[in-house]
Amino acid sequence: MNNNNKLLWGSVLLAPFLVLCAWLAAGLPMELQYHPKTRTILLIILLIPLCEEIVFRGLLQNELASYGRLRRTLLGLSWDNLISSTLFTLVHVFYFDSALLLVIELPALLFGYFYSQYRRLIFPVLLHIWYNAHALLVYCLVSH
């Protein structure tokens, strides 16, 4: 198994691990504290990840990558990924507590990494959907 496949599987397995950690930290609640409506679920899990990845990977990261100097890497991450992921995280500051910025930035860097590697939106979109589904589950379990 090559390193990209290992990183992809690690990225996929990280989301359920984070849900487990949040669930344990909340004292193992056995019932959902929040029951989202179907349209909320569809919006958070499907529409938002698709739109965000089109904007931040398909448009912004792709445009930044067209400047050859930004394709260089820092610790294995391209500058176009670092810039677009940081802007992605800054946009989320308006909606989430600043304590969650690292939880948003790390997956964003993973989404951008896979876009940089394969130049296809399918990988970041599917990972983003996976992460949002797990984030919604955490919210439903631990919100008061």
C-alpha positions in Angstrom: 0.0 0.0 0.0 1.5 3.3 -1.0 1.8 6.4 1.2 -1.2 8.2 -0.4 -3.5 5.2 0.2 -2.3 5.0 3.9 -3.0 8.7 4.3 -6.4 8.3 2.7 -7.4 5.5 5.0 -6.0 7.3 8.0 -8.1 10.3 7.0 -11.2 8.2 6.7 -10.6 6.5 10.1 -9.8 9.8 11.9 -13.4 11.1 11.8 -15.0 8.1 13.7 -12.1 8.3 16.1 -12.9 12.0 16.8 -16.6 11.1 17.3 -15.6 8.4 19.8 -13.4 10.9 21.7 -16.1 13.5 21.9 -18.7 10.9 23.0 -16.3 9.7 25.7 -15.6 13.2 26.8 -19.3 14.0 27.1 -19.8 11.1 29.5 -21.2 8.5 27.1 -24.7 9.9 26.4 -27.0 7.2 25.1 -29.6 9.4 23.4 -29.3 12.2 20.9 -29.5 15.6 22.5 -30.4 17.3 19.2 -32.6 15.9 16.4 -31.9 17.6 13.1 -34.5 17.9 10.4 -34.0 16.1 7.2 -33.2 19.3 5.2 -30.6 20.2 7.8 -29.0 16.8 7.4 -28.9 17.1 3.6 -27.6 20.7 3.8 -24.8 19.9 6.2 -23.8 16.5 4.8 -24.2 17.0 1.1 -24.8 20.5 -0.2 -22.3 22.5 2.0 -19.3 20.2 1.4 -20.0 20.1 -2.3 -20.2 23.9 -2.6 -17.3 24.5 -0.3 -15.0 22.1 -2.2 -16.0 23.6 -5.6 -15.1 27.1 -4.3 -12.0 26.3 -2.2 -10.4 23.5 -4.2 -11.9 23.6 -7.6 -11.6 27.4 -8.0 -9.3 28.9 -5.4 -6.7 26.2 -4.9 -6.7 25.4 -8.6 -6.1 29.1 -9.5 -3.4 29.4 -6.9 -1.8 26.2 -8.3 -1.6 27.8 -11.7 1.2 30.1 -10.2 4.1 27.7 -10.3 5.8 29.1 -7.2 2.8 28.1 -5.1 3.1 24.4 -6.2 6.2 24.1 -4.1 5.8 22.3 -0.8 6.3 23.0 2.8 6.4 19.8 4.9 4.7 18.0 2.1 1.9 20.5 1.7 1.7 22.8 -1.3 1.4 26.5 -0.7 -1.8 26.6 -2.8 -3.2 24.1 -0.3 -2.0 26.0 2.8 -3.5 29.3 1.5 -6.8 27.9 0.4 -7.2 25.7 3.6 -6.4 28.7 5.8 -9.0 30.9 4.0 -11.5 28.0 4.3 -10.8 27.9 8.1 -11.1 31.7 8.4 -14.5 31.7 6.7 -15.6 29.2 9.4 -14.6 31.6 12.2 -17.9 33.4 11.6 -19.9 30.3 12.4 -17.8 28.3 14.9 -16.0 29.0 18.2 -12.3 29.9 17.6 -11.3 26.9 19.7 -12.5 24.7 16.8 -10.2 26.3 14.3 -7.6 23.5 14.5 -10.3 20.9 14.1 -11.4 22.7 10.9 -7.9 23.4 9.6 -6.5 19.9 9.8 -9.2 18.2 7.7 -9.1 21.2 5.3 -5.4 20.5 4.8 -6.2 16.8 4.1 -8.9 17.7 1.6 -6.5 20.0 -0.1 -3.7 17.5 -0.1 -5.8 14.9 -1.9 -6.9 17.6 -4.4 -3.2 18.5 -5.0 -2.3 14.8 -5.5 -5.1 13.8 -7.9 -6.5 17.1 -9.3 -10.0 15.7 -8.9 -12.7 17.1 -6.7 -14.2 13.7 -5.8 -11.7 12.9 -3.1 -12.0 16.2 -1.1 -15.8 16.2 -1.6 -16.2 12.6 -0.3 -13.9 13.3 2.7 -15.7 16.5 3.5 -19.0 14.7 3.4 -17.6 12.0 5.7 -16.2 14.6 8.2 -19.4 16.7 8.2 -21.5 13.6 8.8 -19.4 12.8 11.8 -19.3 16.4 13.1 -23.1 16.4 12.9 -23.2 13.2 14.9 -21.0 14.7 17.6 -23.2 17.8 17.7 -26.3 15.6 18.1 -24.7 13.6 20.9 -23.2 16.3 23.0 -25.2 19.5 22.4 -27.3 20.8 25.3 
